[in-house]
């Protein structure tokens, strides 16, 4: 059992999302950086889709009633176990009665905390993710609050062995950003979207050459950018269509919006571009005022980037399975 002593800001239970229900108007949701969530889960011996905590801007204070393993990936919240630092991207043993305290994010916006066994919350429509707008999923359909008691599922055999090893903090680590081929700092790789040809030559040029600024209009649904207005070649209307995570819509004022995990299921704005899936986690960490540029890639390039990261991750999983310390 984990007791929430302080909730932080919008700390929520997430997994990899609720797929298969967009036709009914149910968003996919889930962790905003699915890859970091997957790595955190694998570090503690969980299935990649186990329920874990997503932290946003300011983290929680959590008390543990039993011995367990924990790991976190993402932005730096400078967490501590009692008075000792709690390092990122490593497996750490927590003893019964200990408390983890996360502070405010020092870089980026979000992090993901996995606990061996996963958080044992109800499975609703195939997922344990919190869907806050509809008030279901996760823990009672809402972000955590002080006094909540979160149940934990049974640990894997690997986690049991690791929990009883002499090493409290693993000597090895797995950083999600070291896997695959990362884009340069401040760069997000993208490709032309379905309505690319609707836009003017200037819009085509500006999309890939302008420096865009993250605005305060950013949440789990999407991130609005500020920069040169992206104009259509000629005025035209669009019938609403289904939208995917990473799609870059252009609103009436000409400013792009990058859709994230809790996006709406349909949209009526033209889509000038789409962010490569390997860079979606980077979008989730950009704070208001941060700058980014879109680097052009082809669909084939995006597929290769995805496969390269999955190949590296498969090697990590194999290596972890063989560890005995």
C-alpha positions in Angstrom: 0.0 0.0 0.0 1.2 3.5 -0.8 -0.2 6.4 1.1 -0.3 9.9 -0.5 0.8 12.4 2.1 1.1 15.3 -0.3 -0.5 15.0 -3.8 1.6 17.4 -5.8 0.1 19.0 -8.9 -2.1 16.7 -11.1 -0.3 13.5 -10.0 -2.3 10.8 -11.8 -2.3 7.0 -12.4 -1.5 6.2 -16.0 -0.6 3.3 -18.3 0.0 3.3 -22.1 -3.6 4.4 -22.9 -7.1 3.3 -23.7 -7.1 2.2 -27.3 -10.1 1.0 -29.4 -12.7 3.4 -28.2 -12.1 6.7 -30.2 -15.1 5.8 -32.4 -17.2 6.2 -29.2 -15.6 9.5 -28.3 -13.3 8.1 -25.6 -9.8 9.5 -25.8 -6.7 7.3 -25.8 -4.9 9.2 -23.0 -2.3 7.4 -21.0 1.3 8.6 -20.2 2.3 11.6 -22.2 5.7 10.0 -22.8 4.9 6.3 -23.3 8.5 5.4 -23.9 9.7 6.8 -20.6 6.8 5.0 -18.8 7.7 1.7 -20.5 11.4 2.1 -19.4 10.4 2.9 -15.8 8.2 -0.2 -15.7 10.8 -2.5 -17.1 13.3 -1.3 -14.6 11.2 -2.7 -11.7 10.3 -5.9 -13.4 6.8 -4.9 -14.5 5.0 -5.4 -17.8 5.5 -2.3 -19.9 1.8 -1.4 -19.6 1.6 -1.6 -15.8 -0.1 1.3 -14.1 2.3 3.9 -12.7 2.2 7.5 -11.6 2.6 10.5 -13.9 4.0 13.6 -12.1 3.4 17.1 -13.4 5.3 20.3 -12.4 5.3 19.5 -8.7 5.6 16.0 -7.4 4.0 14.1 -4.5 5.1 12.8 -1.1 4.5 9.1 -0.9 4.7 6.8 2.2 5.3 3.0 1.6 3.9 0.4 3.9 6.0 -2.5 2.6 9.3 -3.2 1.0 9.3 -2.7 -2.8 11.3 -1.6 -5.8 10.8 1.8 -7.5 12.2 3.6 -10.5 11.4 6.9 -12.2 12.2 8.5 -15.6 11.6 11.9 -17.0 12.1 15.5 -15.8 14.2 16.2 -12.7 12.0 16.6 -9.6 15.0 16.2 -7.2 13.3 13.4 -5.2 14.6 12.1 -1.9 14.1 9.0 0.1 14.1 10.4 3.6 17.2 12.6 3.5 19.0 10.6 0.7 18.8 11.4 -3.1 16.6 9.2 -5.2 18.5 8.8 -8.5 16.7 8.8 -11.8 16.7 5.9 -14.3 17.8 3.4 -11.6 16.2 0.6 -9.6 16.0 1.5 -5.9 14.8 -0.6 -3.0 12.3 1.1 -0.7 11.9 -0.2 2.9 8.6 -0.4 4.8 8.0 2.9 6.5 10.0 5.0 4.1 8.8 8.1 2.3 9.7 9.5 -1.1 9.4 13.3 -1.5 9.4 14.8 -5.0 10.0 18.6 -5.4 9.2 20.9 -8.3 10.4 20.0 -11.7 13.8 21.6 -12.3 14.0 20.8 -16.0 11.0 19.7 -18.2 7.5 19.2 -16.8 6.7 15.6 -16.2 8.1 12.3 -14.8 6.9 8.7 -14.4 7.3 6.7 -11.2 6.9 2.9 -11.4 6.4 0.5 -8.4 7.1 -3.2 -8.6 3.8 -5.0 -9.2 2.2 -1.9 -10.7 -0.7 0.1 -9.2 -3.6 -2.2 -8.7 -6.5 0.1 -9.8 -9.5 -1.1 -11.7 -9.2 -1.9 -15.4 -11.8 0.2 -17.3 -12.2 -0.2 -21.1 -8.9 -2.0 -21.2 -6.9 0.6 -19.4 -6.0 1.8 -15.9 -5.3 5.4 -17.1 -7.0 8.4 -15.5 -9.5 10.1 -17.8 -10.1 13.2 -15.8 -12.6 15.0 -18.0 -14.9 11.9 -17.9 -14.1 11.2 -14.3 -13.2 7.5 -14.7 -10.1 5.3 -14.7 -7.0 5.6 -12.6 -7.7 6.3 -8.9 -11.4 7.2 -8.6 -11.2 9.1 -12.0 -9.2 12.0 -10.7 -5.7 13.2 -9.8 -4.4 12.0 -6.4 -5.1 13.9 -3.2 -3.6 13.7 0.3 -5.0 10.6 2.2 -5.4 8.4 -0.8 -4.2 4.8 -0.3 -3.0 3.1 -3.5 -3.0 -0.7 -3.7 0.0 -2.4 -5.4 -0.2 -5.6 -7.4 2.0 -8.7 -7.0 5.6 -8.4 -7.9 7.3 -10.4 -10.7 9.9 -13.1 -9.8 12.6 -10.9 -11.1 11.5 -8.1 -8.8 11.4 -10.5 -5.8 15.0 -11.6 -6.5 16.2 -8.0 -6.9 14.4 -6.8 -3.8 16.4 -9.3 -1.7 19.7 -8.4 -3.2 22.4 -6.6 -1.2 22.5 -3.6 -3.6 19.9 -1.0 -2.6 20.5 1.2 -5.6 21.5 -0.4 -8.9 24.9 0.3 -10.2 23.5 0.4 -13.7 20.9 2.7 -15.2 18.7 3.0 -18.3 18.1 6.4 -19.6 15.2 6.5 -22.2 17.0 9.4 -24.1 20.0 7.2 -24.8 18.0 4.6 -26.8 17.6 5.0 -30.5 18.8 8.0 -32.5 17.9 11.2 -30.7 17.1 14.5 -32.4 19.3 17.6 -31.6 18.3 19.6 -28.5 15.4 21.9 -29.3 14.5 19.9 -32.4 11.4 17.8 -33.1 11.3 15.6 -36.2 8.1 15.9 -38.3 6.6 15.2 -41.7 4.0 16.9 -43.9 0.4 16.2 -42.8 -2.7 15.2 -44.7 -3.6 18.8 -45.6 0.0 19.9 -46.4 -0.9 20.9 -49.9 -3.7 23.2 -48.7 -1.1 25.6 -47.3 0.8 28.3 -49.0 4.4 28.2 -50.1 5.3 30.5 -47.3 3.6 28.3 -44.8 5.6 25.3 -46.1 8.8 27.2 -45.7 8.0 28.6 -42.3 6.8 25.4 -40.8 10.3 23.8 -41.1 12.5 26.9 -40.8 10.8 29.1 -38.1 11.7 28.9 -34.5 8.5 28.2 -32.6 7.7 29.2 -29.0 5.7 27.1 -26.5 2.8 29.1 -25.3 0.9 28.8 -22.0 -1.9 27.1 -23.9 -0.5 23.7 -23.3 -1.9 20.7 -21.4 -2.4 16.9 -21.9 -4.6 17.6 -25.0 -2.0 19.5 -26.9 0.6 22.3 -27.1 -0.1 25.5 -29.0 3.0 27.2 -30.6 3.6 30.8 -31.4 5.4 32.0 -34.5 4.7 33.1 -38.1 1.1 32.6 -39.2 0.6 29.6 -41.4 -1.8 30.6 -44.1 -3.8 28.4 -46.5 -3.2 28.9 -50.2 -6.9 29.6 -50.6 -9.8 29.7 -48.2 -11.5 26.3 -47.8 -13.5 24.4 -45.2 -12.6 21.0 -43.8 -15.0 18.3 -42.6 -14.0 17.0 -39.2 -12.0 13.9 -39.2 -10.3 11.6 -36.7 -7.0 12.9 -35.4 -3.9 11.1 -34.1 -1.4 11.9 -31.4 1.4 14.1 -32.9 -0.8 15.7 -35.6 -0.1 19.4 -36.0 -3.3 21.3 -36.6 -3.5 24.9 -37.6 -6.2 27.0 -36.0 -8.0 29.9 -37.6 -5.3 32.4 -36.5 -2.6 30.4 -38.3 -0.8 29.1 -35.2 0.0 25.4 -35.0 -1.2 23.0 -32.2 0.6 19.7 -31.6 -1.9 17.2 -30.3 -0.9 14.9 -27.4 -2.2 11.8 -25.7 -5.5 13.2 -24.4 -6.4 15.0 -27.6 -10.0 15.1 -28.8 -11.0 12.1 -31.0 -12.0 14.3 -34.1 -10.9 17.7 -35.3 -11.8 20.2 -38.0 -8.6 22.2 -38.4 -6.3 21.4 -41.3 -3.2 19.3 -40.4 0.0 20.8 -41.8 2.2 18.2 -40.2 2.8 15.2 -37.9 5.5 14.7 -35.3 7.4 11.5 -35.5 6.3 9.2 -32.6 9.9 8.9 -31.2 9.8 12.7 -30.5 6.4 12.9 -28.8 7.9 12.5 -25.4 10.0 15.6 -26.0 6.8 17.6 -26.7 5.5 16.6 -23.2 8.5 18.2 -21.5 8.5 21.6 -23.2 7.8 24.4 -20.7 6.0 27.7 -21.8 8.6 30.0 -23.4 10.8 27.1 -24.7 11.8 27.1 -28.3 11.7 24.4 -30.9 12.2 23.8 -34.6 10.7 21.1 -36.8 13.2 19.0 -38.6 11.8 17.4 -41.8 11.7 13.6 -42.0 10.0 11.2 -44.4 7.5 8.6 -43.2 10.1 5.9 -44.0 12.6 7.8 -41.9 10.2 8.0 -39.0 9.6 4.3 -39.2 13.3 3.6 -39.1 13.8 5.9 -36.1 11.0 4.0 -34.3 12.5 0.6 -35.2 16.0 1.7 -34.1 14.7 2.7 -30.6 12.7 -0.5 -30.3 15.7 -2.5 -31.2 17.8 -0.8 -28.5 14.9 -1.3 -26.0 14.7 -5.0 -26.8 18.4 -5.3 -26.0 17.8 -3.5 -22.7 14.9 -5.9 -21.7 17.1 -8.9 -22.5 19.9 -7.5 -20.5 17.7 -6.8 -17.5 16.2 -10.3 -17.6 19.7 -11.7 -17.1 20.7 -9.5 -14.2 21.0 -11.2 -10.9 22.2 -8.3 -8.7 
